[in-house]
C-alpha cells in the first residue's frame, strides 16, 4: 500500500504499523526520495489534543531554556536589533517570556493552548509583519509541512521562519523504538531528515540552514553557516548575556506597562 508524499509528491511505502494512544493501529509510510515519514490520515487527532501539551512532555522547561539561549544570538545575526518577533504554537508562553527578558520584542500566538507565562503579549491576526517567526516542536504535528510554512510566513508577514524538529539519519526509517514517534501521545505525525527540509526549502524557494537542532528558512540570504554555528555553540549563553545588556531586558518595562493597563489588558503595540 502507498500514499503520496506531501513534500516531493513521490510514492510513500508503508514501513511499519504501531499502536497509537494505546488503541489505534496506525500505518507509518516513508518516502525514499526525500525521507519524509508520515502516518496514515491522522483521524485520532481530536482525541490526542484533548490536552494541548502532551502529559509526557517532561522536557518542556529545559527545552525552552536551551532554545532561548541559542535563539537570541541567531536572531541577532539574522534580523539585527530592530523589529518584532512572534512565536506560533507558543504553548504556555515560556519562550516568549524568556525572549522578552533577553530584550526581544516577542509576541505569543497559539490557537489551541492557554497563554500562562506571557499574558498581555498575545498577537492578533492583524499584528504582522514580524522580523522573524518561530515555531518550535511544531512541524512534527502538521500533516502538510510545506503548506504550514508557506501559510505561516504569509499570514504573519515574515521573511524568516525558525523552527525545531528532531531529525533522523540513515537510509531507512528508525525502528519503532525511536522515542520521537511518541506513539502514546498521538500528536507526532510527520518526521524528517535534513534532506527533507532541504527539499521543502527548495520547493518554497527559501534559503535554508540548520545549526545545533535549530532550522532556518528565509527569503533573505542567511549569514554564513559557520557564523550561525558559532552563535548557537557553547558560547551562546555568554553571547545572550551580552545581547541582553545591548538590547536591554523588557522584564521591568513589561511589568510597568501591564500594571498601568491592568494585568488582563494587553499593552498598546
N, C-alpha and C positions, 0 to 999 in steps of 0.2 A: 504494500500500500504506500502511496506517495501523497505529498501535498506540495504546493508551490511556495518557494522561498520569497519572503517579503522584501528581501534586500536585493537579490540578483535575479529573481524570477525563475531560477532553475528548479529542477525537481529535488524535493527533500525526501529521504527514505527513513523509515522507522528504524530506530536503533535499540530501543528497549521500551518496556512499559513499567509503570511504578504506581504504587498506591498513594494517592494524594488526599490530604485531610483524613488519612486513615481509613478511607472508604471508597474513593473513586479510582477505578483503574484507568490510568491515563497513558496514552501513547506519546513518546518523545521522538521527534524527527530531526535529522541533520542534513544540511546542505553541504555537499562535498566541494562545491565551487567556492563559497565564501566562509564556510564554517559555522554559519548560524545554526543554533539548536533551538527548537521551539516545541511546545506541547501541541497536541491537537487543539481544536477550538475550545477555549477555556470556559466551559459552561458553569463552572463551580465558583466563579469569582465573587459573586454576591455573598456567598457563604464565607469565602476566605477573607473578605473585607468587612465582616461583622465588627471587627476592631481594625482601625486604620493601621495601627502599629502592631505588628505580629508579637504575640506574647513571648516568643522565643528570641526576640532581637535583643539579647543581652549586651551586645556591643554598641548600642546606640550612643551612649555617652562618650565612651573612649573614641569611637569613630568620628564623632563630630568635633572633638577637640583636635584629633590628629589632622582632620581635613582642614580645619580653620587655620592651623599653623602653617600648612603647606599652601593653602589658598591665598593667604594675604600677600606673600611675595609674588605669586603668579599673577594675581590681579594687578599688582603694582607694575609688573613688567608688561602686561598685555594692554591694560586700559589706562595706566597713568593715575594721577591724583584725583581727577575730577569724575563727575558722573554718579549716577545711582545704580544700584545692583539689586537683583531680585533672585530669591531662592524659591523655585517652584517645587511643589510637593514638599513644602518646608516642614512638615511634621509638627512637632511641638514648638518649633521656633528656636531651638537651641543654637543652630548655626547662625541664624540672623542675629541673635543677641551677641554671640561671640564676635562676629564680624563688625557689628556696631561698636562693641567695646574696643576693637582694634582701630576704629576710626573710619570705617567704610559706611557710606550711606546705604545701608542694606534694608530690603523690604521682604515681606513674607507673603506667600500665596500657596494655598492648598485647598482643593475642593472637598477633601474627604476627612481632614484631621483638624482638631481644635488647636488653636494657637495658644499655648500656655506660657511661653517664655519670652515672646516678643510682642506682647499685646500693645496696641497702639501703632503698630507699624505694618498693618495689613495693606497690601496693594490692591487696587481695583483694576478692572479690565482696561480702564481708560488712563492708567498711570504710566504707560510707555512714553518715550523709549528708555532703555537701560543700556549702560555701558557694557554689561555682560549679565547673562542669566546663568544660574547654577541649578543642576538637577542631580543631586547625589543619591545613589542607590535607587534609581527610578527606572532605567531602561530595561532592567530585567522584569519589570512589572507590566510592560506595554506590549501589545500584540503586533503593532506595526511601528518599529522604531524610526524608520525614515520619515513617516508621516508625523510622528511625535516631534522629532527635531525640527522639521520644517514649520509645523504649526506653532510650536513654542516660540521660535525665532520671529515668525510673522506676528503672532498675537501680541508679543511683548516688545516689539520694535527693537530687537537687538541684533548685532552682527556676530556675537560670540556666545557659544554655549559651552559651559564647563561642567563635566559630569563624572560620575564614577560608576563602574560596574566591574565585578570580578571577571577577569578573562581566563580562559582555559588555553592550554597549549597542546600540540600534538596533532596527528593526522586522524585521530578517531575521537569519538565523544568520550568524555570522562565516565568512569564507571558510576553506576547508580549510588555508590557510596560517597560521591562528591558532596560535601556539605552545602554547597551553594544551590543545589537543586531545591533544598528546603521543602521537601515533599509534605512535611507535617503542617506547614503554614498555608501552602497552596497559592501563594502570591507570586512566586517567581515562575515566569512562563517563557522567557527568552534568555538565551545565553550566547556569549560572543567570544570570538578570538580577535586578536589585533587586526588580522586581515579582514574580518567582518566590518570593523569600524572604518578601516581604510576604504573598503568598497562603499560603505554608506557615505563617507565624505566625498568620494569621487562622484557618486550618483547625485549628491546635492550641491556639487561644485563648491565645496568648502575646503579650506586648509585644515590639516589635521596634525595633532601631536599628542603623544601620551608620555607622561612622566610620573613615575612613582605612584601608579594607580589612579592618577587624575588624567582624564582625557579632555582634549580641547578641539572644538570645531569652530571655524571662524571664516567669515567672508574676507576678513583682513589678513594680510600676511603676518604670520606669527614671528616672534623673536626666535633666534637660533635655538635648536633643541638643547645644546649644551648649556645655554644660559637659563632656559626653563628648568633643566635638570638641576642646575646649581641652586636655583631659587627654591626648589622643592626638596633639597637634600637635607642632611643633618644640620645644616646651617639655618634651616627655616625658622626654628624658634628664636634664634638671635636676630635674624632679619625681621621677623614680625615685631619684636620689641622695638627695633629702630623705626619701622614703619608706623607703629603706634605713636611714637614720640613725634615723628614727622607730621602725621596727619592730625593727631590729637584725638584721644578717645572721646566717643559720644556718650559714655555712660552717664556722666553728671548732667550734660545738657539735655539728654533724653529724659532724665528724671525730672528736671525742672519743667520741660515742655509738657510732660504728661501731668505733672502736678497742677500746672496752670489751667489745663483744659479738662481735668478730671481723668481719672485712670481709665475710664471706658471710652473716652473720645480720642480719635487719632489726631495728631498734630497736623497743622497745615503743611502741604507739600510745596 
